[in-house]
Amino acid sequence: MPTLVAPTADLHTAWLAMRDEWGRGVHQDGSGLRPGDEVDSPAGFAAWVAKLRRLGDESVPPPEGWVHAAFWWIAGDDGALLGAISLRYSLNDFLLDAGGHIGYGVRPSARGRGVATWALGAVLAAARGRGLGRVLVTCDETNPASARVIERHGGVLEDVRDTVLGRTRRYWITL
């Protein structure tokens, strides 16, 4: 059974293995990793983890263009990291148009095993616990597996639109 774990510098090696399977420089939905984040060195990785944790601290204003958010890594029984998922506490214009409240990604070798479905369910419970009445979850139009994950959790398709992320399916899930 997978578990959600808070980002920690102690998981540097496991995180690098996950990132390398995706590929260096490849976007990882839900991870909070941005171009320019230096994660290969222990010090750079620790700084990135600290940035992710700060985004969850609502007593500290988020950086320009960001909203407060929680980040988790999806860990397997063997300690390997299977993916990442995030819950944004509010929506700015970009998130309302394209990104949504929840973003997630599963490493290629862990796909098709129910990991994303399980993780989304766990984070929907966290969103409910924060008092959110409904959440927006999006996926690329060319990702039918992600659409099925969202629909399994009651996602109702609002629309499919062209966004800065490409053609995007936008679903609302009532909590």
C-alpha atoms as one frame of an Amber mdcrd trajectory, in Angstrom:
protein
   0.000   0.000   0.000   1.499   3.362  -0.937   1.840   6.179   1.568   2.124
   9.936   1.264   5.308  11.336   2.776   6.269  14.947   3.285   9.268  16.038
   1.233  12.483  15.602   3.167  16.142  15.943   2.274  16.645  12.421   3.663
  14.991  11.018   0.529  17.431  12.662  -1.893  18.703   9.392  -3.395  15.197
   7.919  -3.794  13.924  11.173  -5.311  16.800  11.324  -7.808  16.036   7.751
  -8.907  12.423   8.773  -9.542  13.435  11.965 -11.367  15.973  10.136 -13.505
  13.345   7.621 -14.610  11.167  10.524 -15.788  14.227  12.144 -17.323  16.249
  15.194 -16.373  14.489  18.397 -17.320  11.134  16.656 -17.847   8.207  18.328
 -16.080   6.857  16.279 -13.180   3.271  17.236 -12.391   2.626  17.808  -8.703
   6.277  17.955  -7.713   6.787  21.716  -7.458  10.023  21.330  -9.418  10.698
  24.306 -11.658  13.380  24.980 -14.251  16.386  26.360 -12.413  15.812  24.344
  -9.222  19.122  22.682  -8.422  18.369  19.271  -6.956  21.417  17.153  -7.805
  23.597  18.244  -4.904  22.515  17.499  -1.326  22.589  21.228  -0.500  20.541
  22.208  -3.552  18.034  19.444  -2.874  17.684  20.502   0.766  17.052  24.095
  -0.345  14.377  22.939  -2.790  12.686  20.815  -0.101  12.726  23.851   2.230
  11.054  25.908  -0.524   8.298  23.301  -0.876   7.718  23.296   2.874   7.570
  27.125   2.965   4.793  27.056   0.371   2.658  25.201   2.894   3.299  27.775
   5.625   0.403  30.209   5.399   2.133  32.644   7.766   4.700  33.361   5.021
   3.557  35.011   1.764   4.145  32.760  -1.257   6.460  33.902  -4.043   4.956
  35.973  -6.847   2.750  33.797  -9.039   2.487  30.946  -6.501  -0.206  30.048
  -3.985   0.131  28.212  -0.691   0.271  24.469  -1.248   1.122  21.143   0.354
   3.414  18.688  -1.396   3.760  14.968  -0.838   5.766  12.196  -2.378   4.082
   8.867  -2.975   6.187   6.116  -1.417   5.893   2.406  -2.140   6.227  -0.406
   0.382   9.885  -0.841  -0.558  10.734   2.818   0.114  10.947   3.750  -3.563
   9.249   6.994  -4.534   6.458   6.345  -7.016   5.333   9.896  -7.724   4.400
  13.305  -6.375   1.145  15.095  -5.625   0.292  18.596  -4.474  -2.730  20.406
  -3.101  -2.952  24.118  -3.817  -5.022  25.847  -1.172  -6.468  28.411  -3.590
  -6.545  29.204  -7.283  -4.878  32.091  -9.078  -5.733  32.871 -12.716  -3.247
  30.314 -14.097  -4.466  27.539 -11.796  -8.122  28.305 -12.536  -7.439  28.156
 -16.262  -5.005  25.262 -16.465  -3.395  23.840 -13.325  -6.170  23.230 -10.797
  -6.054  22.625  -7.057  -4.356  19.232  -7.318  -1.490  18.157  -9.520   0.034
  14.694  -9.581   2.452  12.575 -11.507   3.502   8.923 -11.288   6.870   7.661
 -12.465   6.647   5.533 -15.609   7.435   2.178 -13.945   4.631   2.668 -11.378
   1.868   3.615 -13.801  -1.157   1.401 -14.363  -1.105   0.059 -10.782  -3.660
   2.369  -9.143  -1.056   4.666  -7.575  -2.565   7.888  -8.941  -6.102   6.802
  -8.030  -5.038   6.042  -4.465  -3.016   9.266  -4.098  -5.775  11.480  -5.479
  -8.229   9.933  -3.009  -5.854  10.634  -0.118  -5.363  14.256  -1.161  -9.081
  14.786  -1.712  -9.507  13.832   1.955  -6.859  16.440   2.863  -8.704  19.050
   0.772 -11.957  18.185   2.548 -10.105  18.537   5.857  -9.036  22.046   4.845
 -12.684  22.963   4.294 -12.636  23.096   0.503 -16.087  22.361  -0.903 -14.889
  21.446  -4.367 -11.594  21.225  -6.197 -10.477  21.676  -9.769  -8.332  18.867
 -11.172  -6.987  19.069 -14.706  -5.155  16.831 -17.119  -3.812  16.973 -20.627
  -6.415  16.010 -23.226  -4.034  13.316 -24.513  -3.857  11.590 -21.093  -6.918
   9.312 -20.893  -5.454   7.435 -17.903  -5.412  10.626 -15.835  -8.928  11.507
 -16.999 -10.121   8.084 -15.744  -8.418   8.680 -12.364 -10.229  12.000 -11.974
 -13.556  10.561 -13.130 -13.251   7.653 -10.660 -13.250  10.256  -7.901 -16.389
  11.951  -9.171 -14.766  14.503 -11.450 -17.316  16.290 -13.620 -15.886  17.646
 -16.852 -16.475  21.385 -17.111 -14.689  21.885 -20.410 -11.704  21.158 -22.620
  -9.737  24.272 -23.503  -6.475  25.465 -24.951  -4.207  26.723 -22.155  -0.550
  27.580 -21.747  -0.124  23.889 -20.843  -1.776  22.716 -24.069  -5.249  21.280
 -24.604  -6.538  20.752 -21.060  -9.468  18.815 -19.600 -10.878  20.647 -16.535
 -12.844  18.677 -13.945 -14.544  19.752 -10.728 -14.832  17.316  -7.842 -17.367
  18.117  -5.125 -16.049  17.109  -1.704
